[in-house]
Amino acid sequence: MFLGEDLLAWLVLALGSAMAVGNGLALIRPPDNPRRDDALDKAPKARSAASIVVGVIAAIWGLATLVS
């Protein structure tokens, strides 16, 4: 298979981890100065928390697939 047999598991692990870490950091430390006028001052808490949960589930799923 192109790029290995576990490509999908690696992609799920990478995307889930990036989703969880990125949204977590957006909640912890919002940007000092928004780049645009219509940019949010801080990340929405409920949407970010939901994205963190989905990202963690995806990362655990990818890791479990790779370990098993």
N, C-alpha and C positions, 0 to 999 in steps of 0.2 A: 504494500500500500504506500502511496505517496506520503512522505514525511512521517512514517512510522505507523504502527498498529494502534497506538493510543492517542492519536491526534485529537479526537473529539474530547476525550477526558482532559487532556492538557488545556484545550481551549476553554472548556467549562470551568476548570480550576482558575485559569488566568482571568477570565472575564468576571467570574463571581468574586474573586479576591479584589480586583480593581474596583468593582462596583461597591463593595463593602468599605474598602479603605477610602476611596474617593469621597463617598457621601459622609463617612465618619469624620474625615478631616474638614469637610465643608461645614459640618455642625460645630466642630470644636473651634476652628479658627476661620471665620469668614474673611473675605478679602477686605483690605483696608480701604481701598478706593475702587468703586465699580468702574469698569471700563466704558460703559455706555450709560446714557441717561435712563434707559428703561431696565437696567440691570437691578436685580434684587439686592437689598442691603445684607440680608442673611438668608440662608437656605431654609425652606419650609420644613419644619420639624417632622410632621407626620409623613410626608412624602419621602423624606430622607431616611426616616426610621424604617419605612416599608422597603425601601431599596436596600438598606443594610441587611435586613432580614432575608430578602430574596438572594442577595449576594452571598451571604454566609451559607445559606442552604445549598446554593450552586457550588460553592467552593468545597463544602464537605462532601457533596455528591461526587465531584470530580476527584477529590483526594481518595475517597473510598473506592472508586473505580480503579484508580491507579494502584492502590495497595492490594486490592483483592486479585 
